[in-house]
Amino acid sequence: MHTIEVALAMLVAVVASGYLVRILPFSLPLPLVQIGLGALIAGVFKRGHALDPDMFFLLFLPPLLFLDGWRIPKQGLFRDKGAILELAFGLVVFTVVGAGLLIHWMIPSMPLAVAFALAAIISPTDPVAVGAIASRVPMPKRLMHILEGESLLNDASGLVCFSFAVAAVMTGTFSLAQASLSFLWLAIAGLAIGVAVTWGVSTFQRWLWRSFGEEPGTALLVNLLIPFAAYLLAEEFNASGILAAVAAGITMSYVELSGRITGSMRVQRAAVWNTVQFSFNGIIFVLLGEQLPGIVERAVDSMQRSGHHHPWWLLVYVLAINATLVVLRLAWVWLSLRWNLLKARWRGEQGPRMPTRVVLAMSVAGVRGAITLAGVLTLPLMVPGGDAFPARDLVIFLAAAVILVSLVSASLMLPRLLRGLELPRDDSGRREEELARKLSSKSALAAVEKARQQLVEGQPVTSVQLYNDAAARVSLLYRRNLEKGQGPDGDPEKFRRMEQVYRSLRAAGLSAEREELFRLTRRGQISDELARKLIRNLDLLESRQRD
């Protein structure tokens, strides 16, 4: 019963955090609020809740990685693939080696393999934490895409390095050649299984829909189970379940481009996944706060039992590790930029120059979060001989402290680095949107005219006029998209103001319609079922007006 009470309390804390972050008079990132609420739960229940590491890893990581792969902008991912791959793989290895050696030097009682495991698990960055911090600061879109792409891939590379380091601790041996071969199998098989699961399930599901009809509830549940299926199947074949979940998500984004799913199902599915993402990320940070008192207590006891240093040295370790992570990241970003500029000069091109503040922002934005916590909690309790896993409590404490310090430092420094930053204006997004609107409107006009001609064939004059009027009303909406950018008197500013007035009037009309439907339902003049249907249509129209 205690477990159920704690789980419900954590869900309530996640809900409360969403409101508290808006109510508080001072600005705090959402993850920090959730960590604080988790610590409050630990105080109320008097002790931290014991977690099953393997169950925790399986429950939270596959859906979060799947969703990251699904929703990351693919165009930005491929456009900046060089920078993203350098950060996601090169920087991870650089961090594991550099931070691992420093940790072992600072804490000689921690075996080198354990130090590498700690360095590996604190190497992945967390896009949710960065997004929460940057939400109040205008972060350049391209920089955000690079950070998102990096976090998507370095989750996998960091966790794979972590698993190798833990395996070295458990077996006492490490072979670079064997590790390289194992990594190739883990990567290739994991990616292939992720692609195969999503593609196979989607193909089978479409066949079921064609044969027996579409069932939205079942389709949503199947969609939620795909990341778990990919993860478990990959683990069964000794491949990387992490990469399988990422690959399944990326494949899902391409499956969605087929356009064979109804719009209503897309709306429902997006709402469900938004809830899953908010809940799971929130629960992980609440869990961090809930576990924090126990983590600190066990780390202090471990330091006192070892007799090597005073517990206050824990603070020194945390600050030194965080400073090392920032310096390593800064050095890698700077060297990567210099290398890219050098390659551009060799090709006779003028390479882009990045402002110093952006380089510093990229270094500070390396915030650790959910993946680090989820991974470090999976450390085994014992090694095969029956002895306790070396420095397990200290490793968990340091990883948790790195998350906290990186969140606080980024929330303080990132807004100051990005405030007032002026970058070259990028109009590519606006041009793409205009092109999409115009081409889709042309296709829609052609389809409307074709449908009108089919409807009026053999119809009496009165019906023909009705169809023509309906087609004219529909066509008017699409002609407005074709005329966009050619406002009254050719004045773009006047057209923009007219567009704002139109949206305002349209929003007022939709709001009035909705209130009237609610009133009719309360009086019993229309059924609940009809009211829900009509109100949903109005909600969809209003959401489109805001886009």
N, C-alpha and C positions, 0 to 999 in steps of 0.2 A: 504493500500500500504506500510505503514511503516513496518508492520510485514513481508511482503515478502522481503523487502530490507534488514532487519536485518537477516532473515533466510539465504538469499544468501550470505550476508557478513560473517556469521558464517561458512558457508560451504567453502568459499574462505579462511577463517582463518585456518580451519582444513587442507586444502590442503597446505597452506603456511607453517604451523607448521611442516609438514613432511619434507620439504626441509630445513627450518631454523635450525632444530635440527642437521642437517648434516653440514650446512654451517658455523654456529657460531664457532669461534675459541676456545671458552671455552665450557665445557661439561655441558649441562642442560637437565634435564628430560623432555620428551615430554609434560607431563601435565602442567608443569610450563610455557613452551613456549606458550601453548594454552591459559592458564589463562592470560598471558600478552597480547596476541592478543585480547582476549575478552575485557580486560580493554581498549585497544586502540579503539575497536569498540564503546564502551560506550562513549569515549571522542569524537569520530567523530560524533555520532548521538545525542550527548548532553544529553542523558538520558538513563537509563536502560529500557529494554523492559519488560512490565508487563506480567507475566506468569500466566497461568491457572494451579494451582498445580495438580489438578486431571488429566487433560489432559497430563501434563508433565510426571506424574508418569506412566500413561498408555502407553504413546508413547515410553519411553526409557527403562523402567525396564524389561518388559517381554522378549523382544528379547535378551537383554544382559545376563539375568539370564539363559534363554534357551540355549544360546550358551555356557555359562560357564559349564552347566550341560552336554552338548553334547560333549565338547572337553576335559574335564578334564580326565587325565589318570586314568582309572578305576582300573588298577592293583595297582598303587600307592595309590589310594584312599582306597582300601580294605586292602592293606598291612599295612598302617599306620592309620587304622581307629580309633584306640584307641587314639592316639595323636591328630588326627583331630577332633574327637568328643569332646575331652576335651577342645580344643581351641574354637571350634565353638559354643558349648553350655555352658560349665562350665565357660569359660572366659567371655562370653557375660554377663551372670548373675552376675558374680563377678564384672565386669566393671560397669554394670548398678547400682548395689547397692553401690559400693565404690565411683565411680565418681559422682553418683547422690547425695549422702550424702555430699560429699565435695563441689559440686556446690551450694547446698542449704545453706551450712554453709558459703560459701564465699559471696553469693548473697542472703541474707534473703528475699529480695523483690520478688524473684522468688519462686513460690509455689513448694512444694516438688514433686508433680506429674509432673510439667513442667521440673524440674531438672532431674527427672528420664527419661522423654521423650528425653531430650538432651543427657543424658548419653547413652540411648539406640541407638539413631541414629548415634552417633560417635563411637559405638562399632564395627560395621562391617569394615573389612579391604578391600582393593581394589587391586586385583591381577594385573590389568593393570598398575596402578601406580608403584607397586613394580617391575613389569617386565621392565618398562621403565627405572627405576633407576638401576636395576641389569643388564641391557643389556650390559653395558660396563664393568661389573665386573663378573668374573667367580663364579656364585652362585652354590653351590652344588645342583645337580639335585633333590635329595631326599628332601632337604630343600625346594626347590621351589614347589615340589609336595605337601608337607604338607601345605605350605602357600596358594596354589591354592585350595586345598580341604577345608581348613579352611574358606577362603573367600567365597567359594560356599555355604557353609552351614550357616555361621554366617550372611550372607545377610538376609537369611530367619529368623533366630532366633532374630537378632537385630531388624528387621522391625516388627516382631510380638510383641516383647516387647515394641517397640515404639507405635504401635497401641493401646496396652493395656494402656500405660501411657496417651496417648492423650484421650482415652475414659474416663479415670478417671478424667481428667481435665474437659471434657465436661459434665459428669454426676455428678461429685462431690463425687462419691462413688467408692470403690474398694473392691472386695471380692476375697481372694486368692483361695477359693474353686471354686467359679464360674469361675475365670480366668483360673484355671487348667483344668476344664472341657471344657471351650471354647477353650483353647489351643489344647487339644486333638482333638476336632472336627476340628479346623482349620488345624491341621497338617495331621490327617488321611484322612479327606475328600479332602484336597488340593492335597496331594500326589496321592490319588486314581484317582481324576479327571485328573491330569496331565498325569498319565500313560494311562488312558482310552482314552483321546483325541488323543494322539500320536498314540497309537496302533490302535484305530478305524479308524482314517484318513488314516494311512498307509495301513491298510488292504483294505479299500474301494478303495484307489488309485490303489493298485495292481490289484484289480478286474477290474477296469476301463481299465488299461493298457492291461490286457489279453483279454478283450472283444473288445476294440475299438482302441487299439494302444496307444503308448506313446507320450505325447505332452510335450516337455521339458519346454517350457515357463509356461504352466499351473502348472506343477509339482513344479517348483521353487517358483511360487507365493503361492501355497498351503503350501509349506514348510515354507515360511516366515510368513504365517498367523497362523500357529499352536500355537506359544507361546501366541498370543493375544487371540485365541479361548480358550486355557486352562485357561488363567488369568481371562477372562470375565465370563466364565462358573463357575469357582470356586467362584468368587465374587458374582455371582447370587445365589449360595447356601450358602452364608455367610461363605465360607471356605477361606483359604489363597491362594490368587492368586499368591503370591510370590512362595510358595512351589509348586503350580501347574506348574508354568513355569519351575522351576528347575527340577521337576519330569518329565515333558514333554521332556526336553533336555536330561536327563539321559536315558529315554526310547528310544529316537531317536538314541542314540549311539548303543543300542542293536538291534534296527530295522535295522540299517545299516549293522550289521554283517551278515544279511541274504544273502547279496550279490546279491539281486534281482534288484539293480539299476545299470544302465550302467556306465561304466567308464567315458564317456564324460559328463554325467549328474553330476557325483560326482565332476569333475573338475569345471564345471560351477557353481555348488552349492557352492563349497568352495570359489570360487572367489567372488560370490555375498555376502556370509556371511562375508568374510574378509572385504569387503567394508562397510557392515552394521556395523560391530564391530568398525572399525576404525572411521567411520563417527559419530556414536552415542556416543562413548566414547569421541571423540574429541569435539563434539558439547556440551556435558555436561560440560567439562572443560572450553570451550570458554564461555558458559553461566555463569559459575561461575565468570570468569573475567569480563564479561559484566554486571553482577549484583553487583559485588563487590563495586564499588563506592556508589551505592544507599544503599547497605546493611550497609556499614560503616557509611554513613550519618544518616540513620535512627537509628542505634544503639547509635551514639553520641547524637542525639536529645532525644532518650529515656532516656539516663543517665542524661542529663541535666534537663529534665522535672521532673524526679523522685527526683533529688536533693540529692541522697544518696551518690554518689561518683563523683569525677572528671572523665571526659572521659578517662584520661590516665590510669585509673584503668582497662579499657578494655584490655590493653596489659598485665597487671598483671594476669587477669583472663585467658587469652589465654595461657600464658606460664605455669601457675599453672595447668590448665586442661591437657595440653600436657604432662607435667612432670608426672602428676598422671597416665595418660594412660600408659606411658612407664614403670613406677614403678609397676603398677598393672599387666601389661603383663609380666614383668620380674619376679615378685614374682610367678605368676601362672605357667610360664614355668619352673622355678626352682623347685617349689613344685611338679609339674607333673613329671619331670624327677626323682626326689628323690623317689616319690611314685612308679614309674615304676621299678626303680632299687631295691627297697625294695620287690616288688612282685616277681621279678626275683630271688632274693636270697631265698625267701620262697619256690620257686619251685626248688631250687638247681641249677639255671642257672647263667651264667655270663652275667649280663645285659650290654648293650652297654654304654660306657661313651662318653658324648658329650663334645667337647672342650668348654671352657668358652666363646671364641669368637663367637662360633655358637649360644650359648644361648643369648648373647648380640645382635647378628645380628637378631635373631628371635624377640627380643623385639623391636628393632629399626624398623624392617621391617613391623610393624603394621601401614602401611600407609592408611589413609582414602582417599576416592575419590568419584567416581560417585554415588554410592549407598547412601552415606551420604548426598550429595547435593540433589539428587532426592527426598530422603525421607523428609528432613527438609523443602523443599519448599512446601510440601503438608500440612503443618500445617494450620488448619482452621483460617480464619480471625477473626471470632467471636465465642463466646460460645452461647449456646441456649438462654440465657437471653437477648442477643443483645449487651452485652459488648464485648470489644476487647479481643482477646485471650491473656492471661497474658504473658508479656515479649516476644512476638512473634519475634519482630525485634532483640532483644538481643540474643535469641536462634539461629536465622538464622545466625547472625554475628559470634557467637562463633563456630558454626558448620563449617562455611566457613573458619574461621581462623584456626581451628584445621586441616582442609584439607591442607591449605597452609603451616603451620608450620611443619606438619608431613612430607610433601613432601620435604621441604627444609632440615630438619634435617636428614631425611633418605638419601637424595642425598649427604649430606656431610659426614655422619658417616658410612653408609653401605659399600661404597667402601673401606674405611680404615679398617673396621673390617674384610672384606673378602679377601683383597689383601694378596697374599702369603700364604693363608690358605691351609694346606695340610691335606687331609682326606684319609682314606683307599680307595684304588682303588676298584671300583665296576665294575666288568666285566660281570655282569648278562645281561646287555643290549646288549653287543657285542655277547655273547653266544646265546642269543635269536635270534638276527639278522642272525647269521650264520646258526642256526637250521632252521629258516624260509626259508632262501634262498635255503638251500640244499633240504629240503622236498618239497618246491614248485617247485624247478627245476626237482626233480625226477618225480613229478606228471605231470609236463609239458612235459618231455621227453616221458613218457608213453602215454600221450594224443597225442603228435605229431606222434608217431609210429603207434598208433591206427588209426589216421586220414589218415596217409600215406597208410596203408594197405587197407583202405576202398576206397581211391581214385584210387589206381592202379588196383583194381579188374576189369577185362575185358577191360583194356586199351591197346592200341598198345605199342610196345616197345619204340617208341620215347616219348610218353607221360609218360610212366613209368620212364624213365630216368629223365625227367623234374621234376616229382614229387619227385623222390629220391634226386635230387640235391637241390630242395627247402627245403625238410625236413632236409637234412644234414646241410644246412646253419642255419636253425632255431635251430636245436639241438645243434650246436656248441656254441651258446650263453648260453644255459642252462648248458652245460657241464663245462663251465668256472666257473659257480657258485659252481658246485660240487667239482671242483678242488681247490677252494679258500682255502688258508691256506697251500697248497702244491705247492708252487711256484717253479721256476727253482732252481735246486740243493738243494731243501729243505730249502732254505734261506728265512725266512720271510721278511727280509729287502729288499732283491733283488726283491721278488715278489711284495712288496708294491710299489717300484719304478717303476716296470714294469706296475703295475696297474695305477699309476699316468700318465705315458707316454701314455698308451692306452687311458685314458680319455681325455688327452690333444689333442691327434691326432683325437679322435672321435669328440671332441668339435670343432676343427678346420674344420673338414669335414662338420659338421652340419651347422656351420656358413657360409661356402662357398656355400653350397646348398641353404641356405636361401637368401643370397645376389643375387645369380643367378636367383632365382624365382622372387625376387623383380625387377631385371633388365628386365626379360622377360615380366613381367606385365606392367612395364613402357613403353616398346616398343609395347605393344599390341599383343604380340605373344601368350599369354595365357590369359584366362579370369580371372576376379577378383575372381569369385566363386572358381575356381580351385586353384588359388594361396592361398586363405585363407585356403582351406582345407589342402593343402600340407604343408604350413607354420605352421599350427596348429600341424600337426603330428610331424614336426621337433621340435617345441617347447616342446611337450610332451616328445620326446626322450631326448632332452637336459636336461629337468628337472629331468628325471630319472637318467641321467648320474651324476648329481650333488648330488643325495641322497646317 
